[in-house]
Amino acid sequence: MRKAEMTRKTKETDIALEINLDGQGNADIKSGVGFMDHMLTLFAVHGNFDLTLRCDGDIEVDGHHTVEDIGIILGKCIASALGDKRGINRYATAEIPMDEALARVTIDLSGRPFFVYNAQRLSYAFSNDFDFQLVEEFFRAVAVNGGITLHINLLYGSNYHHMAESIFKAFAKALSSAVKMVGDKIPSSKGMLD
């Protein structure tokens, strides 16, 4: 089983995260930000990952530090669980609808972080405890800390919740396909992914 667990404690957040890339879609999420709990549960279920998260963050300020720091530790755990990436599919794209919204996510588990985000229409939306511009911050942190080339394209949508949900589900499906074992070689002409 490809698993990783880590803790991260700063003056702003105290996080413990465990992921199993070969899981059953089990999620036990308590981030302190309700919308993130929902999105990370979707990520686990639709990616077939087992994910446990506990976070105590300074949400009395806002959700920014919590959401970004969860992205940091999730990216690091994904990279750790993959090890040298021997046998993985490496590349994947998923296009997922959520009612009127449609998102496309493309991943290369290259070891070289790069992040493209074409979902700016989410940047000006708020919902209860969640500022939707944090979707971009979360995925940037995942990409940078996971060594992932990550392209997120929100093709269209009108409901902010649905747009975010389509992005998280597409990320889950793309990552699930990219980490899939398809052989026993490191998928690089260089002989390594770093």
One Martini backbone bead per residue (centre of mass of N, CA, C, O) as a GRO file, in nm:
protein
  194
    1MET     BB    1   0.096   0.036   0.022
    2ARG     BB    2   0.040   0.384  -0.050
    3LYS     BB    3   0.167   0.574   0.214
    4ALA     BB    4   0.102   0.872   0.428
    5GLU     BB    5   0.233   1.068   0.712
    6MET     BB    6   0.169   1.395   0.868
    7THR     BB    7   0.300   1.683   1.029
    8ARG     BB    8   0.199   2.036   1.105
    9LYS     BB    9   0.348   2.315   1.287
   10THR     BB   10   0.228   2.635   1.364
   11LYS     BB   11   0.099   2.944   1.456
   12GLU     BB   12  -0.168   2.872   1.260
   13THR     BB   13  -0.119   2.548   1.248
   14ASP     BB   14  -0.248   2.201   1.317
   15ILE     BB   15  -0.143   1.908   1.137
   16ALA     BB   16  -0.299   1.590   1.037
   17LEU     BB   17  -0.202   1.346   0.780
   18GLU     BB   18  -0.360   1.073   0.589
   19ILE     BB   19  -0.263   0.858   0.308
   20ASN     BB   20  -0.420   0.628   0.065
   21LEU     BB   21  -0.383   0.547  -0.271
   22ASP     BB   22  -0.509   0.233  -0.204
   23GLY     BB   23  -0.803   0.272  -0.141
   24GLN     BB   24  -1.181   0.320  -0.066
   25GLY     BB   25  -1.289   0.622   0.008
   26ASN     BB   26  -1.206   0.714   0.291
   27ALA     BB   27  -1.335   0.969   0.524
   28ASP     BB   28  -1.167   1.185   0.787
   29ILE     BB   29  -1.277   1.516   0.832
   30LYS     BB   30  -1.114   1.801   1.025
   31SER     BB   31  -1.059   2.149   0.956
   32GLY     BB   32  -1.287   2.390   1.035
   33VAL     BB   33  -1.388   2.385   0.726
   34GLY     BB   34  -1.667   2.284   0.585
   35PHE     BB   35  -1.607   2.299   0.278
   36MET     BB   36  -1.341   2.136   0.292
   37ASP     BB   37  -1.458   1.878   0.396
   38HIS     BB   38  -1.628   1.829   0.145
   39MET     BB   39  -1.398   1.836  -0.072
   40LEU     BB   40  -1.216   1.610   0.060
   41THR     BB   41  -1.427   1.391   0.047
   42LEU     BB   42  -1.454   1.390  -0.257
   43PHE     BB   43  -1.162   1.324  -0.318
   44ALA     BB   44  -1.159   1.048  -0.180
   45VAL     BB   45  -1.399   0.908  -0.316
   46HIS     BB   46  -1.322   0.970  -0.632
   47GLY     BB   47  -1.012   0.854  -0.586
   48ASN     BB   48  -0.983   0.616  -0.376
   49PHE     BB   49  -0.903   0.746  -0.105
   50ASP     BB   50  -0.751   0.753   0.204
   51LEU     BB   51  -0.860   1.012   0.445
   52THR     BB   52  -0.693   1.188   0.712
   53LEU     BB   53  -0.802   1.484   0.908
   54ARG     BB   54  -0.640   1.731   1.122
   55CYS     BB   55  -0.739   2.073   1.217
   56ASP     BB   56  -0.584   2.362   1.382
   57GLY     BB   57  -0.695   2.685   1.317
   58ASP     BB   58  -0.715   3.043   1.240
   59ILE     BB   59  -1.044   3.094   1.180
   60GLU     BB   60  -1.082   3.375   1.318
   61VAL     BB   61  -0.963   3.511   1.078
   62ASP     BB   62  -0.951   3.269   0.856
   63GLY     BB   63  -0.906   3.012   0.598
   64HIS     BB   64  -0.625   3.041   0.465
   65HIS     BB   65  -0.415   2.881   0.635
   66THR     BB   66  -0.564   2.616   0.638
   67VAL     BB   67  -0.590   2.560   0.333
   68GLU     BB   68  -0.293   2.591   0.251
   69ASP     BB   69  -0.168   2.385   0.460
   70ILE     BB   70  -0.317   2.142   0.352
   71GLY     BB   71  -0.188   2.153   0.072
   72ILE     BB   72   0.100   2.111   0.163
   73ILE     BB   73   0.063   1.828   0.308
   74LEU     BB   74  -0.068   1.680   0.073
   75GLY     BB   75   0.160   1.705  -0.130
   76LYS     BB   76   0.375   1.562   0.047
   77CYS     BB   77   0.220   1.293   0.076
   78ILE     BB   78   0.204   1.216  -0.218
   79ALA     BB   79   0.508   1.208  -0.270
   80SER     BB   80   0.576   0.998  -0.051
   81ALA     BB   81   0.384   0.765  -0.152
   82LEU     BB   82   0.536   0.744  -0.443
   83GLY     BB   83   0.825   0.795  -0.438
   84ASP     BB   84   0.981   0.700  -0.744
   85LYS     BB   85   0.726   0.614  -0.941
   86ARG     BB   86   0.716   0.329  -1.000
   87GLY     BB   87   0.467   0.231  -1.246
   88ILE     BB   88   0.325   0.475  -1.319
   89ASN     BB   89   0.133   0.667  -1.531
   90ARG     BB   90   0.154   1.005  -1.452
   91TYR     BB   91  -0.075   1.074  -1.656
   92ALA     BB   92  -0.375   1.300  -1.654
   93THR     BB   93  -0.729   1.335  -1.741
   94ALA     BB   94  -1.021   1.526  -1.624
   95GLU     BB   95  -1.379   1.548  -1.693
   96ILE     BB   96  -1.619   1.724  -1.482
   97PRO     BB   97  -1.942   1.733  -1.383
   98MET     BB   98  -2.171   1.984  -1.215
   99ASP     BB   99  -2.411   2.015  -1.370
  100GLU     BB  100  -2.335   2.327  -1.513
  101ALA     BB  101  -2.049   2.235  -1.452
  102LEU     BB  102  -1.701   2.240  -1.595
  103ALA     BB  103  -1.402   2.040  -1.551
  104ARG     BB  104  -1.040   2.046  -1.613
  105VAL     BB  105  -0.779   1.804  -1.532
  106THR     BB  106  -0.415   1.814  -1.545
  107ILE     BB  107  -0.150   1.564  -1.502
  108ASP     BB  108   0.202   1.564  -1.381
  109LEU     BB  109   0.429   1.342  -1.210
  110SER     BB  110   0.736   1.489  -1.246
  111GLY     BB  111   0.862   1.679  -0.994
  112ARG     BB  112   0.758   1.947  -1.145
  113PRO     BB  113   0.638   2.234  -1.054
  114PHE     BB  114   0.315   2.339  -1.191
  115PHE     BB  115   0.071   2.618  -1.234
  116VAL     BB  116  -0.263   2.620  -1.373
  117TYR     BB  117  -0.534   2.879  -1.355
  118ASN     BB  118  -0.877   2.863  -1.499
  119ALA     BB  119  -1.088   3.012  -1.233
  120GLN     BB  120  -1.156   3.326  -1.172
  121ARG     BB  121  -1.468   3.328  -1.109
  122LEU     BB  122  -1.403   3.235  -0.801
  123SER     BB  123  -1.249   3.500  -0.676
  124TYR     BB  124  -1.552   3.656  -0.585
  125ALA     BB  125  -1.647   3.434  -0.379
  126PHE     BB  126  -1.894   3.356  -0.121
  127SER     BB  127  -1.951   3.100   0.155
  128ASN     BB  128  -1.987   3.150   0.451
  129ASP     BB  129  -1.671   3.002   0.540
  130PHE     BB  130  -1.598   3.067   0.220
  131ASP     BB  131  -1.331   3.147   0.002
  132PHE     BB  132  -1.290   3.078  -0.337
  133GLN     BB  133  -0.985   3.169  -0.371
  134LEU     BB  134  -0.874   2.913  -0.208
  135VAL     BB  135  -0.860   2.708  -0.434
  136GLU     BB  136  -0.599   2.814  -0.558
  137GLU     BB  137  -0.419   2.792  -0.305
  138PHE     BB  138  -0.446   2.492  -0.261
  139PHE     BB  139  -0.339   2.388  -0.544
  140ARG     BB  140  -0.067   2.525  -0.535
  141ALA     BB  141   0.034   2.375  -0.282
  142VAL     BB  142   0.014   2.092  -0.398
  143ALA     BB  143   0.198   2.126  -0.646
  144VAL     BB  144   0.459   2.230  -0.510
  145ASN     BB  145   0.474   1.993  -0.278
  146GLY     BB  146   0.427   1.745  -0.502
  147GLY     BB  147   0.554   1.781  -0.789
  148ILE     BB  148   0.318   1.913  -0.978
  149THR     BB  149   0.164   1.921  -1.279
  150LEU     BB  150  -0.109   2.169  -1.286
  151HIS     BB  151  -0.421   2.182  -1.466
  152ILE     BB  152  -0.688   2.424  -1.439
  153ASN     BB  153  -1.019   2.407  -1.601
  154LEU     BB  154  -1.290   2.619  -1.618
  155LEU     BB  155  -1.528   2.613  -1.856
  156TYR     BB  156  -1.803   2.624  -1.674
  157GLY     BB  157  -2.047   2.822  -1.484
  158SER     BB  158  -2.264   2.952  -1.194
  159ASN     BB  159  -2.212   2.775  -0.947
  160TYR     BB  160  -1.978   2.780  -0.707
  161HIS     BB  161  -2.002   2.505  -0.582
  162HIS     BB  162  -1.999   2.343  -0.849
  163MET     BB  163  -1.727   2.440  -0.952
  164ALA     BB  164  -1.556   2.334  -0.720
  165GLU     BB  165  -1.650   2.040  -0.734
  166SER     BB  166  -1.549   1.980  -1.021
  167ILE     BB  167  -1.251   2.023  -0.953
  168PHE     BB  168  -1.213   1.813  -0.725
  169LYS     BB  169  -1.309   1.568  -0.890
  170ALA     BB  170  -1.105   1.596  -1.123
  171PHE     BB  171  -0.857   1.569  -0.947
  172ALA     BB  172  -0.917   1.289  -0.836
  173LYS     BB  173  -0.932   1.138  -1.110
  174ALA     BB  174  -0.654   1.217  -1.217
  175LEU     BB  175  -0.483   1.112  -0.982
  176SER     BB  176  -0.580   0.820  -0.988
  177SER     BB  177  -0.466   0.770  -1.277
  178ALA     BB  178  -0.165   0.863  -1.231
  179VAL     BB  179  -0.111   0.642  -0.984
  180LYS     BB  180  -0.142   0.413  -1.149
  181MET     BB  181  -0.053   0.089  -1.204
  182VAL     BB  182   0.138  -0.019  -1.524
  183GLY     BB  183   0.422  -0.122  -1.397
  184ASP     BB  184   0.808  -0.118  -1.339
  185LYS     BB  185   0.870   0.168  -1.439
  186ILE     BB  186   1.007   0.468  -1.490
  187PRO     BB  187   0.825   0.740  -1.644
  188SER     BB  188   1.128   0.804  -1.797
  189SER     BB  189   1.397   0.885  -2.004
  190LYS     BB  190   1.589   0.952  -1.745
  191GLY     BB  191   1.505   0.741  -1.492
  192MET     BB  192   1.357   0.994  -1.349
  193LEU     BB  193   1.155   1.164  -1.089
  194ASP     BB  194   1.260   1.521  -0.989
   0.00000   0.00000   0.00000
